[in-house]
């Protein structure tokens, strides 16, 4: 695992007066780049060449500089990492970053300075760890089912990782659930039913909280 000392040595190469906020280009990147720009930081986006045009379409959130890669795991290459260091980049991780690069790779092969505690990224990619957080916080959570035959209510089915909810579905019966799980396995979304998170469907208003907060500003929203 990359140590704090490894990152400190990397920071010795940085011009700390010219830091650049960087991440891989996904939907979350737009908010990150926009917030960084409002704080006066330069921005750099790592993108697949065929998707660059998407981020160029948002003038307020378009990064100042791009690094084009064939796949996002290329950020682990020596060439890309040397470029990130040259640009004095501090990485802002998000769900897609963890999904496509891999939490283990970030911990073992990515010494570029990163905002926040990178060990927490193991929770980002592991639903069982996320649920552990919820339980320890005393939050109410939906019932879970390990065996589709035990389902006695409408359920919501999710898969591992952060793919924007691709393939998630609801099922009204055990029979429908078993058929949909079988289809997901044949489609390659999962390898077995054990990989699926099967939860009781709770009807209600859905909220997706997304905000940018910085200690550098007097305003903003904080939970404390």
MDAnalysis code that builds the backbone (N, CA, C; Angstrom):
import MDAnalysis as mda
import numpy as np

u = mda.Universe.empty(672, n_residues=224, atom_resindex=np.repeat(np.arange(224), 3), trajectory=True)
u.add_TopologyAttr("name", ["N", "CA", "C"] * 224)
u.add_TopologyAttr("resid", np.arange(1, 225))
u.add_TopologyAttr("resname", ["UNK", "UNK", "UNK", "UNK", "UNK", "UNK", "UNK", "UNK", "UNK", "UNK", "UNK", "UNK", "UNK", "UNK", "UNK", "UNK", "UNK", "UNK", "UNK", "UNK", "UNK", "UNK", "UNK", "UNK", "UNK", "UNK", "UNK", "UNK", "UNK", "UNK", "UNK", "UNK", "UNK", "UNK", "UNK", "UNK", "UNK", "UNK", "UNK", "UNK", "UNK", "UNK", "UNK", "UNK", "UNK", "UNK", "UNK", "UNK", "UNK", "UNK", "UNK", "UNK", "UNK", "UNK", "UNK", "UNK", "UNK", "UNK", "UNK", "UNK", "UNK", "UNK", "UNK", "UNK", "UNK", "UNK", "UNK", "UNK", "UNK", "UNK", "UNK", "UNK", "UNK", "UNK", "UNK", "UNK", "UNK", "UNK", "UNK", "UNK", "UNK", "UNK", "UNK", "UNK", "UNK", "UNK", "UNK", "UNK", "UNK", "UNK", "UNK", "UNK", "UNK", "UNK", "UNK", "UNK", "UNK", "UNK", "UNK", "UNK", "UNK", "UNK", "UNK", "UNK", "UNK", "UNK", "UNK", "UNK", "UNK", "UNK", "UNK", "UNK", "UNK", "UNK", "UNK", "UNK", "UNK", "UNK", "UNK", "UNK", "UNK", "UNK", "UNK", "UNK", "UNK", "UNK", "UNK", "UNK", "UNK", "UNK", "UNK", "UNK", "UNK", "UNK", "UNK", "UNK", "UNK", "UNK", "UNK", "UNK", "UNK", "UNK", "UNK", "UNK", "UNK", "UNK", "UNK", "UNK", "UNK", "UNK", "UNK", "UNK", "UNK", "UNK", "UNK", "UNK", "UNK", "UNK", "UNK", "UNK", "UNK", "UNK", "UNK", "UNK", "UNK", "UNK", "UNK", "UNK", "UNK", "UNK", "UNK", "UNK", "UNK", "UNK", "UNK", "UNK", "UNK", "UNK", "UNK", "UNK", "UNK", "UNK", "UNK", "UNK", "UNK", "UNK", "UNK", "UNK", "UNK", "UNK", "UNK", "UNK", "UNK", "UNK", "UNK", "UNK", "UNK", "UNK", "UNK", "UNK", "UNK", "UNK", "UNK", "UNK", "UNK", "UNK", "UNK", "UNK", "UNK", "UNK", "UNK", "UNK", "UNK", "UNK", "UNK", "UNK", "UNK", "UNK", "UNK", "UNK", "UNK", "UNK", "UNK", "UNK"])
u.atoms.positions = np.array([
    [0.838, -1.197, 0.000],
    [0.000, 0.000, 0.000],
    [0.877, 1.254, 0.000],
    [0.468, 2.254, -0.761],
    [1.182, 3.528, -0.792],
    [1.070, 4.189, 0.579],
    [2.186, 4.664, 1.088],
    [2.206, 5.256, 2.426],
    [2.109, 6.777, 2.361],
    [1.858, 7.364, 3.511],
    [1.817, 8.821, 3.598],
    [3.173, 9.413, 3.218],
    [4.243, 8.704, 3.577],
    [5.581, 9.185, 3.243],
    [5.805, 9.185, 1.734],
    [5.262, 8.180, 1.033],
    [5.361, 8.143, -0.433],
    [4.723, 9.391, -1.041],
    [3.571, 9.764, -0.504],
    [2.856, 10.927, -1.036],
    [3.594, 12.218, -0.687],
    [4.171, 12.277, 0.499],
    [4.953, 13.464, 0.877],
    [6.140, 13.649, -0.064],
    [6.798, 12.540, -0.417],
    [7.924, 12.641, -1.357],
    [7.444, 13.132, -2.717],
    [6.267, 12.682, -3.124],
    [5.709, 13.138, -4.393],
    [5.426, 14.638, -4.345],
    [4.939, 15.118, -3.214],
    [4.599, 16.537, -3.078],
    [5.827, 17.444, -3.143],
    [7.008, 16.897, -2.872],
    [8.234, 17.690, -2.964],
    [8.484, 18.157, -4.401],
    [7.891, 17.456, -5.367],
    [8.053, 17.815, -6.773],
    [7.049, 18.886, -7.209],
    [6.113, 19.237, -6.329],
    [5.028, 20.140, -6.697],
    [5.376, 21.600, -6.455],
    [4.828, 22.454, -7.319],
    [4.795, 23.893, -7.063],
    [3.452, 24.146, -6.386],
    [3.471, 24.266, -5.069],
    [2.218, 24.329, -4.311],
    [1.453, 25.629, -4.528],
    [2.074, 26.576, -5.207],
    [1.359, 27.804, -5.546],
    [0.599, 27.691, -6.850],
    [0.749, 26.531, -7.536],
    [0.085, 26.339, -8.831],
    [-0.628, 24.989, -8.879],
    [-1.357, 24.666, -7.821],
    [-2.055, 23.383, -7.769],
    [-3.181, 23.321, -8.800],
    [-3.391, 22.125, -9.332],
    [-4.440, 21.882, -10.317],
    [-5.391, 20.820, -9.774],
    [-6.681, 21.087, -9.819],
    [-7.688, 20.113, -9.399],
    [-7.976, 19.192, -10.581],
    [-7.884, 17.887, -10.340],
    [-8.012, 16.931, -11.443],
    [-8.846, 15.724, -11.039],
    [-9.492, 15.110, -12.037],
    [-10.190, 13.842, -11.843],
    [-10.483, 13.256, -13.213],
    [-11.000, 12.020, -13.241],
    [-11.404, 11.461, -14.524],
    [-12.785, 12.006, -14.873],
    [-13.039, 12.149, -16.156],
    [-14.261, 12.803, -16.621],
    [-15.457, 11.856, -16.564],
    [-16.358, 12.161, -15.658],
    [-17.643, 11.475, -15.566],
    [-18.666, 12.542, -15.214],
    [-19.913, 12.146, -14.931],
    [-20.920, 13.156, -14.612],
    [-20.533, 13.952, -13.364],
    [-19.906, 13.306, -12.381],
    [-19.504, 14.017, -11.163],
    [-18.413, 15.043, -11.436],
    [-17.620, 14.808, -12.482],
    [-16.508, 15.706, -12.781],
    [-16.988, 17.120, -13.101],
    [-18.167, 17.241, -13.685],
    [-18.667, 18.565, -14.056],
    [-18.825, 19.458, -12.831],
    [-19.404, 18.915, -11.757],
    [-19.556, 19.703, -10.530],
    [-18.201, 20.002, -9.894],
    [-17.300, 19.026, -9.948],
    [-15.971, 19.211, -9.355],
    [-15.213, 20.324, -10.073],
    [-15.203, 20.286, -11.393],
    [-14.475, 21.300, -12.157],
    [-15.099, 22.686, -11.986],
    [-16.431, 22.723, -11.963],
    [-17.105, 24.013, -11.797],
    [-16.772, 24.619, -10.430],
    [-16.842, 23.795, -9.380],
    [-16.531, 24.285, -8.040],
    [-15.084, 24.723, -7.916],
    [-14.171, 23.941, -8.508],
    [-12.746, 24.292, -8.451],
    [-12.480, 25.609, -9.167],
    [-13.131, 25.790, -10.298],
    [-12.928, 27.030, -11.064],
    [-13.419, 28.240, -10.276],
    [-14.545, 28.087, -9.574],
    [-15.065, 29.204, -8.782],
    [-14.110, 29.582, -7.651],
    [-13.295, 28.621, -7.215],
    [-12.315, 28.896, -6.165],
    [-10.971, 29.345, -6.730],
    [-10.891, 29.451, -8.055],
    [-9.679, 29.973, -8.672],
    [-8.621, 28.942, -9.021],
    [-8.967, 27.647, -8.968],
    [-8.000, 26.606, -9.309],
    [-8.015, 26.301, -10.806],
    [-6.851, 25.934, -11.347],
    [-6.798, 25.342, -12.678],
    [-7.375, 23.938, -12.578],
    [-7.876, 23.414, -13.696],
    [-8.479, 22.083, -13.686],
    [-7.940, 21.242, -14.832],
    [-7.885, 19.941, -14.599],
    [-7.418, 19.002, -15.623],
    [-8.302, 17.764, -15.588],
    [-8.833, 17.399, -16.745],
    [-9.692, 16.225, -16.839],
    [-9.021, 15.105, -17.610],
    [-9.102, 13.901, -17.075],
    [-8.608, 12.716, -17.775],
    [-9.809, 12.078, -18.455],
    [-9.771, 11.975, -19.782],
    [-10.946, 11.517, -20.513],
    [-10.582, 10.545, -21.624],
    [-11.544, 9.699, -21.974],
    [-11.406, 8.883, -23.179],
    [-11.552, 9.825, -24.374],
    [-10.749, 9.606, -25.408],
    [-10.719, 10.528, -26.545],
    [-12.097, 10.726, -27.170],
    [-12.893, 9.648, -27.237],
    [-14.190, 9.752, -27.907],
    [-15.270, 10.393, -27.037],
    [-14.906, 10.790, -25.795],
    [-15.901, 11.423, -24.917],
    [-15.525, 12.861, -24.562],
    [-14.416, 13.310, -25.086],
    [-13.961, 14.667, -24.761],
    [-15.005, 15.719, -25.134],
    [-15.681, 15.524, -26.258],
    [-16.636, 16.524, -26.736],
    [-17.760, 16.767, -25.726],
    [-18.084, 15.742, -24.924],
    [-19.157, 15.892, -23.937],
    [-18.800, 16.982, -22.930],
    [-17.560, 16.984, -22.473],
    [-17.140, 17.927, -21.431],
    [-16.793, 19.296, -22.013],
    [-16.483, 19.324, -23.299],
    [-16.256, 20.610, -23.951],
    [-17.566, 21.359, -24.170],
    [-18.693, 20.657, -24.008],
    [-20.007, 21.268, -24.235],
    [-20.497, 22.071, -23.033],
    [-19.744, 22.049, -21.913],
    [-20.160, 22.765, -20.703],
    [-19.123, 23.844, -20.377],
    [-19.292, 25.047, -20.899],
    [-18.280, 26.105, -20.728],
    [-17.904, 26.380, -19.276],
    [-18.863, 26.323, -18.358],
    [-18.570, 26.646, -16.964],
    [-17.886, 25.498, -16.231],
    [-17.956, 24.297, -16.790],
    [-17.394, 23.133, -16.109],
    [-16.316, 22.427, -16.929],
    [-16.038, 22.928, -18.115],
    [-15.008, 22.323, -18.961],
    [-13.637, 22.492, -18.307],
    [-12.852, 21.410, -18.158],
    [-11.521, 21.562, -17.564],
    [-10.607, 22.401, -18.456],
    [-9.640, 23.055, -17.836],
    [-8.706, 23.883, -18.600],
    [-7.828, 23.041, -19.513],
    [-7.516, 21.825, -19.072],
    [-6.623, 20.939, -19.815],
    [-7.181, 19.521, -19.793],
    [-6.934, 18.784, -20.863],
    [-7.336, 17.380, -20.929],
    [-6.106, 16.482, -21.074],
    [-6.200, 15.291, -20.505],
    [-5.305, 14.191, -20.851],
    [-6.194, 13.107, -21.444],
    [-5.923, 12.709, -22.682],
    [-6.735, 11.688, -23.329],
    [-6.100, 10.310, -23.125],
    [-6.934, 9.335, -22.762],
    [-6.470, 7.966, -22.531],
    [-7.386, 6.994, -23.267],
    [-6.906, 5.778, -23.466],
    [-7.746, 4.755, -24.099],
    [-8.778, 4.221, -23.111],
    [-8.340, 4.034, -21.861],
    [-9.241, 3.614, -20.795],
    [-8.775, 4.273, -19.505],
    [-9.693, 4.401, -18.549],
    [-9.378, 5.159, -17.341],
    [-8.264, 4.529, -16.505],
    [-8.077, 3.219, -16.617],
    [-6.996, 2.572, -15.865],
    [-5.618, 3.044, -16.324],
    [-5.576, 3.753, -17.452],
    [-4.298, 4.289, -17.927],
    [-3.721, 5.332, -16.973],
    [-4.528, 5.825, -16.019],
    [-3.977, 6.774, -15.040],
    [-2.934, 6.087, -14.156],
    [-2.895, 4.762, -14.196],
    [-1.900, 4.018, -13.419],
    [-0.557, 3.946, -14.143],
    [-0.530, 4.373, -15.406],
    [0.705, 4.288, -16.188],
    [1.698, 5.368, -15.763],
    [2.968, 5.083, -15.972],
    [4.031, 6.035, -15.623],
    [3.879, 7.326, -16.410],
    [3.536, 7.212, -17.686],
    [3.415, 8.386, -18.552],
    [2.354, 9.356, -18.050],
    [1.168, 8.828, -17.732],
    [0.076, 9.694, -17.278],
    [0.395, 10.274, -15.901],
    [0.956, 9.469, -15.017],
    [1.270, 9.963, -13.678],
    [2.341, 11.052, -13.717],
    [3.311, 10.919, -14.602],
    [4.326, 11.971, -14.738],
    [3.692, 13.271, -15.209],
    [2.711, 13.166, -16.089],
    [2.011, 14.367, -16.566],
    [1.208, 15.007, -15.430],
    [0.557, 14.190, -14.613],
    [-0.220, 14.710, -13.485],
    [0.681, 15.438, -12.490],
    [1.864, 14.882, -12.257],
    [2.813, 15.526, -11.347],
    [3.304, 16.844, -11.946],
    [3.620, 16.835, -13.237],
    [4.090, 18.046, -13.910],
    [3.070, 19.169, -13.813],
    [1.781, 18.804, -13.843],
    [0.706, 19.802, -13.771],
    [0.311, 20.119, -12.328],
    [1.047, 19.559, -11.346],
    [0.762, 19.804, -9.918],
    [-0.665, 19.399, -9.545],
    [-1.073, 18.223, -10.012],
    [-2.464, 17.797, -9.849],
    [-2.753, 17.186, -8.478],
    [-3.875, 17.604, -7.911],
    [-4.463, 16.953, -6.743],
    [-5.755, 16.302, -7.227],
    [-5.867, 14.999, -7.022],
    [-7.006, 14.248, -7.539],
    [-8.196, 14.338, -6.589],
    [-9.372, 14.585, -7.163],
    [-10.623, 14.509, -6.407],
    [-11.306, 13.204, -6.829],
    [-11.342, 12.199, -5.964],
    [-11.946, 10.918, -6.352],
    [-13.470, 10.982, -6.327],
    [-14.102, 10.113, -7.078],
    [-15.564, 9.988, -7.061],
    [-15.911, 8.551, -7.435],
    [-17.197, 8.237, -7.483],
    [-17.617, 6.856, -7.697],
    [-17.064, 6.230, -8.961],
    [-17.102, 6.957, -10.072],
    [-16.606, 6.408, -11.334],
    [-15.093, 6.202, -11.295],
    [-14.396, 7.087, -10.603],
    [-12.938, 6.940, -10.465],
    [-12.623, 5.604, -9.799],
    [-13.342, 5.312, -8.725],
    [-13.117, 4.061, -7.998],
    [-13.543, 2.860, -8.841],
    [-14.663, 2.986, -9.541],
    [-15.185, 1.878, -10.337],
    [-14.238, 1.490, -11.465],
    [-13.736, 2.472, -12.201],
    [-12.962, 2.173, -13.403],
    [-11.464, 2.009, -13.157],
    [-10.952, 2.611, -12.097],
    [-9.529, 2.455, -11.774],
    [-9.332, 1.337, -10.758],
    [-10.268, 1.219, -9.807],
    [-10.200, 0.162, -8.807],
    [-9.637, 0.654, -7.486],
    [-10.347, 0.392, -6.392],
    [-9.900, 0.854, -5.075],
    [-8.534, 0.288, -4.718],
    [-8.310, -0.996, -5.008],
    [-7.020, -1.619, -4.683],
    [-5.890, -0.977, -5.481],
    [-6.146, -0.672, -6.754],
    [-5.121, -0.026, -7.583],
    [-4.791, 1.372, -7.067],
    [-5.813, 2.090, -6.610],
    [-5.588, 3.437, -6.080],
    [-4.713, 3.367, -4.831],
    [-4.945, 2.361, -4.003],
    [-4.179, 2.220, -2.763],
    [-2.749, 1.745, -3.012],
    [-2.550, 0.950, -4.065],
    [-1.245, 0.312, -4.275],
    [-0.408, 0.899, -5.409],
    [-1.062, 1.553, -6.394],
    [-0.333, 1.929, -7.609],
    [-0.523, 3.389, -8.020],
    [-1.140, 4.190, -7.153],
    [-1.464, 5.561, -7.560],
    [-0.999, 6.539, -6.484],
    [0.277, 6.949, -6.532],
    [0.837, 7.817, -5.483],
    [0.552, 9.303, -5.664],
    [-0.284, 9.648, -6.647],
    [-0.600, 11.058, -6.881],
    [-1.402, 11.596, -5.697],
    [-1.067, 12.785, -5.174],
    [-1.820, 13.357, -4.045],
    [-3.316, 13.417, -4.335],
    [-4.085, 13.094, -3.321],
    [-5.533, 12.978, -3.474],
    [-6.223, 13.693, -2.323],
    [-7.343, 14.338, -2.620],
    [-8.113, 15.037, -1.593],
    [-8.874, 14.007, -0.761],
    [-8.682, 14.038, 0.555],
    [-9.402, 13.119, 1.429],
    [-8.595, 11.878, 1.767],
    [-9.230, 10.972, 2.466],
    [-8.614, 9.732, 2.924],
    [-8.855, 8.634, 1.890],
    [-7.814, 8.217, 1.188],
    [-8.002, 7.245, 0.104],
    [-8.428, 5.869, 0.604],
    [-8.162, 5.549, 1.866],
    [-8.580, 4.250, 2.400],
    [-10.108, 4.133, 2.401],
    [-10.793, 5.274, 2.554],
    [-12.260, 5.283, 2.555],
    [-12.816, 4.778, 1.224],
    [-12.014, 4.853, 0.158],
    [-12.495, 4.438, -1.156],
    [-12.830, 2.950, -1.201],
    [-12.298, 2.170, -0.263],
    [-12.677, 0.756, -0.191],
    [-14.167, 0.621, 0.120],
    [-14.698, 1.564, 0.890],
    [-16.128, 1.555, 1.208],
    [-16.951, 1.980, -0.007],
    [-16.392, 2.868, -0.822],
    [-17.096, 3.347, -2.010],
    [-17.437, 2.197, -2.954],
    [-16.584, 1.181, -2.997],
    [-16.755, 0.097, -3.965],
    [-17.304, -1.182, -3.349],
    [-17.646, -1.156, -2.068],
    [-18.076, -2.378, -1.379],
    [-19.392, -2.116, -0.646],
    [-20.490, -2.663, -1.175],
    [-21.801, -2.399, -0.576],
    [-21.901, -2.945, 0.847],
    [-21.226, -4.048, 1.139],
    [-21.293, -4.600, 2.492],
    [-20.650, -3.644, 3.488],
    [-19.567, -2.986, 3.083],
    [-18.927, -2.002, 3.956],
    [-19.819, -0.771, 4.123],
    [-20.489, -0.369, 3.040],
    [-21.396, 0.770, 3.129],
    [-22.521, 0.489, 4.122],
    [-23.063, -0.725, 4.060],
    [-24.147, -1.096, 4.973],
    [-23.648, -1.148, 6.422],
    [-22.389, -1.512, 6.587],
    [-21.793, -1.518, 7.925],
    [-21.810, -0.105, 8.506],
    [-21.469, 0.876, 7.669],
    [-21.538, 2.279, 8.088],
    [-22.953, 2.639, 8.540],
    [-23.942, 2.259, 7.723],
    [-25.335, 2.595, 8.035],
    [-25.757, 1.994, 9.376],
    [-25.413, 0.723, 9.574],
    [-25.800, 0.048, 10.817],
    [-25.150, 0.716, 12.027],
    [-23.856, 1.035, 11.904],
    [-23.150, 1.655, 13.026],
    [-23.687, 3.053, 13.325],
    [-24.257, 3.701, 12.297],
    [-24.834, 5.036, 12.491],
    [-26.260, 4.960, 13.029],
    [-26.797, 3.746, 13.140],
    [-28.147, 3.579, 13.658],
    [-29.240, 3.923, 12.665],
    [-28.916, 3.900, 11.366],
    [-29.903, 4.243, 10.343],
    [-30.798, 3.049, 10.019],
    [-32.041, 3.335, 9.694],
    [-32.952, 2.289, 9.246],
    [-32.607, 1.925, 7.808],
    [-32.566, 0.658, 7.506],
    [-32.258, 0.205, 6.148],
    [-33.293, -0.828, 5.709],
    [-33.507, -0.979, 4.401],
    [-34.484, -1.952, 3.909],
    [-34.073, -3.389, 4.252],
    [-35.065, -4.264, 4.323],
    [-34.762, -5.686, 4.495],
    [-33.964, -6.186, 3.299],
    [-33.091, -7.152, 3.545],
    [-32.297, -7.732, 2.467],
    [-32.601, -9.214, 2.323],
    [-32.456, -9.696, 1.090],
    [-32.718, -11.105, 0.799],
    [-31.496, -11.714, 0.116],
    [-31.048, -12.851, 0.615],
    [-29.936, -13.564, -0.002],
    [-30.429, -14.560, -1.047],
    [-31.610, -15.105, -0.795],
    [-32.184, -16.125, -1.673],
    [-33.439, -15.568, -2.340],
    [-33.474, -15.483, -3.673],
    [-34.654, -14.941, -4.365],
    [-35.957, -15.643, -3.994],
    [-35.883, -16.923, -3.634],
    [-37.104, -17.662, -3.305],
    [-37.740, -17.180, -2.003],
    [-36.990, -16.430, -1.190],
    [-37.499, -15.940, 0.089],
    [-38.230, -14.605, -0.040],
    [-38.190, -14.017, -1.221],
    [-38.782, -12.691, -1.423],
    [-40.299, -12.743, -1.249],
    [-40.835, -11.839, -0.423],
    [-42.275, -11.797, -0.165],
    [-42.842, -10.388, -0.343],
    [-42.107, -9.535, -1.077],
    [-42.547, -8.159, -1.298],
    [-41.861, -7.633, -2.554],
    [-42.213, -6.433, -2.953],
    [-41.527, -5.808, -4.085],
    [-40.091, -5.508, -3.677],
    [-39.137, -5.779, -4.585],
    [-37.726, -5.581, -4.254],
    [-37.034, -4.714, -5.295],
    [-35.928, -4.138, -4.862],
    [-35.066, -3.325, -5.720],
    [-33.714, -4.025, -5.780],
    [-33.201, -4.244, -6.990],
    [-31.970, -5.016, -7.163],
    [-30.872, -4.136, -7.746],
    [-29.726, -4.131, -7.068],
    [-28.573, -3.333, -7.491],
    [-27.372, -4.249, -7.678],
    [-26.406, -3.758, -8.470],
    [-25.195, -4.523, -8.742],
    [-23.982, -3.819, -8.149],
    [-22.856, -4.514, -8.059],
    [-21.647, -3.892, -7.490],
    [-21.141, -2.740, -8.355],
    [-20.431, -1.808, -7.703],
    [-19.755, -0.750, -8.442],
    [-20.632, 0.444, -8.751],
    [-19.991, 1.435, -9.393],
    [-20.674, 2.687, -9.729],
    [-20.777, 2.814, -11.240],
    [-21.871, 2.372, -11.798],
    [-22.075, 2.450, -13.246],
    [-23.329, 3.256, -13.563],
    [-23.646, 4.201, -12.685],
    [-24.815, 5.033, -12.932],
    [-26.125, 4.279, -12.825],
    [-26.123, 3.157, -12.103],
    [-27.361, 2.397, -11.945],
    [-27.693, 1.507, -13.125],
    [-26.733, 1.259, -14.015],
    [-26.993, 0.438, -15.202],
    [-27.467, -0.956, -14.803],
    [-28.624, -1.349, -15.332],
    [-29.132, -2.691, -15.100],
    [-29.933, -2.871, -13.830],
    [-30.016, -1.851, -12.973],
    [-30.807, -1.974, -11.745],
    [-32.278, -2.183, -12.125],
    [-33.017, -2.889, -11.285],
    [-34.424, -3.113, -11.611],
    [-35.239, -3.401, -10.355],
    [-36.560, -3.333, -10.505],
    [-37.477, -3.744, -9.443],
    [-38.195, -5.004, -9.900],
    [-38.614, -5.809, -8.937],
    [-39.364, -7.029, -9.243],
    [-40.486, -7.169, -8.225],
    [-41.646, -7.629, -8.698],
    [-42.827, -7.714, -7.835],
    [-43.034, -9.091, -7.217],
    [-42.240, -10.071, -7.641],
    [-42.426, -11.424, -7.112],
    [-41.114, -12.190, -7.180],
    [-41.064, -13.306, -6.459],
    [-39.868, -14.148, -6.475],
    [-39.623, -14.703, -7.876],
    [-40.699, -15.051, -8.567],
    [-40.564, -15.607, -9.918],
    [-39.973, -14.577, -10.879],
    [-40.506, -13.354, -10.841],
    [-39.976, -12.299, -11.710],
    [-38.516, -12.013, -11.372],
    [-38.200, -11.999, -10.087],
    [-36.834, -11.735, -9.648],
    [-35.872, -12.792, -10.180],
    [-36.234, -14.054, -10.056],
    [-35.366, -15.135, -10.525],
    [-35.122, -15.033, -12.025],
    [-36.166, -14.679, -12.781],
    [-36.018, -14.538, -14.233],
    [-35.093, -13.374, -14.588],
    [-35.240, -12.258, -13.876],
    [-34.412, -11.078, -14.162],
    [-32.953, -11.307, -13.748],
    [-32.760, -12.016, -12.642],
    [-31.397, -12.331, -12.199],
    [-30.712, -13.237, -13.226],
    [-31.458, -14.223, -13.722],
    [-30.909, -15.132, -14.733],
    [-30.507, -14.358, -15.987],
    [-31.340, -13.388, -16.378],
    [-31.037, -12.557, -17.547],
    [-29.787, -11.712, -17.299],
    [-29.648, -11.175, -16.090],
    [-28.481, -10.356, -15.749],
    [-27.196, -11.177, -15.816],
    [-27.275, -12.431, -15.387],
    [-26.102, -13.310, -15.436],
    [-25.733, -13.609, -16.886],
    [-26.739, -13.908, -17.708],
    [-26.476, -14.193, -19.125],
    [-25.919, -12.967, -19.839],
    [-26.335, -11.774, -19.398],
    [-25.883, -10.531, -20.033],
    [-24.501, -10.094, -19.549],
    [-23.990, -10.759, -18.521],
    [-22.665, -10.425, -18.011],
    [-22.639, -9.302, -16.990],
    [-23.810, -8.842, -16.541],
    [-23.850, -7.781, -15.536],
    [-23.334, -8.281, -14.193],
    [-23.617, -9.542, -13.884],
    [-23.108, -10.195, -12.681],
    [-22.755, -11.633, -13.035],
    [-21.963, -12.270, -12.170],
    [-21.572, -13.658, -12.412],
    [-22.469, -14.645, -11.682],
    [-23.072, -14.184, -10.578],
    [-23.946, -15.059, -9.799],
    [-24.910, -14.203, -8.988],
    [-25.943, -14.830, -8.442],
    [-26.935, -14.100, -7.658],
    [-26.309, -13.495, -6.407],
    [-25.209, -14.096, -5.928],
    [-24.552, -13.579, -4.719],
    [-24.027, -12.158, -4.912],
    [-23.777, -11.758, -6.152],
    [-23.257, -10.413, -6.412],
    [-24.350, -9.352, -6.389],
    [-25.594, -9.779, -6.467],
    [-26.707, -8.825, -6.495],
    [-27.102, -8.418, -5.082],
    [-27.438, -7.142, -4.926],
    [-27.975, -6.644, -3.662],
    [-29.488, -6.570, -3.815],
    [-30.204, -7.459, -3.116],
    [-31.659, -7.552, -3.231],
    [-32.278, -6.966, -1.968],
    [-32.960, -5.845, -2.117],
    [-33.513, -5.148, -0.963],
    [-35.005, -4.891, -1.130],
    [-35.689, -4.859, -0.011],
    [-37.092, -4.468, 0.005],
    [-37.230, -3.090, -0.633],
    [-38.196, -2.936, -1.535],
    [-38.417, -1.643, -2.185],
    [-39.235, -0.749, -1.257],
    [-38.680, 0.408, -0.929],
    [-39.366, 1.367, -0.062],
    [-39.879, 2.515, -0.918],
    [-41.191, 2.648, -1.010],
    [-41.776, 3.719, -1.821],
    [-41.597, 5.059, -1.121],
    [-41.363, 6.091, -1.894],
    [-41.206, 7.418, -1.314],
    [-40.504, 8.355, -2.273],
    [-40.251, 9.560, -1.817],
    [-39.566, 10.560, -2.633],
    [-38.075, 10.248, -2.641],
    [-37.448, 10.286, -3.810],
    [-36.027, 9.982, -3.929],
    [-35.226, 11.281, -3.977],
    [-34.190, 11.326, -3.183],
    [-33.327, 12.504, -3.144],
    [-31.904, 12.104, -3.509],
    [-31.253, 12.955, -4.267],
    [-29.838, 12.751, -4.580],
    [-29.112, 14.021, -4.163],
    [-28.480, 13.977, -3.010],
    [-27.815, 15.166, -2.481],
    [-26.466, 15.357, -3.168],
    [-26.271, 16.531, -3.735],
    [-25.009, 16.817, -4.414],
    [-24.688, 18.289, -4.181],
    [-23.600, 18.547, -3.501],
    [-23.253, 19.930, -3.217],
    [-21.739, 20.062, -3.152],
    [-21.280, 21.296, -3.261],
    [-19.847, 21.577, -3.160],
    [-19.632, 22.452, -1.943],
    [-18.803, 21.980, -1.025],
    [-18.515, 22.752, 0.177],
    [-17.009, 22.889, 0.338],
    [-16.559, 24.050, 0.740],
    [-15.138, 24.268, 0.950],
    [-14.912, 25.058, 2.228],
    [-13.910, 24.653, 2.988],
    [-13.531, 25.397, 4.191],
    [-12.961, 26.765, 3.840],
    [-12.649, 26.958, 2.547],
    [-12.078, 28.229, 2.115],
    [-13.141, 29.317, 1.989],
    [-14.417, 28.912, 2.032],
    [-15.500, 29.875, 1.870],
    [-16.251, 30.065, 3.183],
    [-16.832, 31.242, 3.365],
    [-17.629, 31.509, 4.562],
    [-19.018, 30.900, 4.444],
    [-19.548, 30.865, 3.222],
    [-20.884, 30.321, 3.018],
    [-20.825, 28.835, 2.725],
    [-21.961, 28.266, 2.340],
    [-21.994, 26.850, 2.000],
    [-22.784, 26.052, 3.010],
    [-22.898, 24.780, 2.757],
    [-23.698, 23.889, 3.590],
    [-22.785, 22.887, 4.276],
    [-23.008, 22.674, 5.537],
    [-22.235, 21.651, 6.234],
    [-23.140, 20.923, 7.224],
    [-22.844, 19.655, 7.449],
    [-23.616, 18.847, 8.387],
    [-22.804, 18.732, 9.661],
    [-23.161, 19.473, 10.683],
    [-22.424, 19.445, 11.947],
    [-23.177, 20.288, 12.972],
])
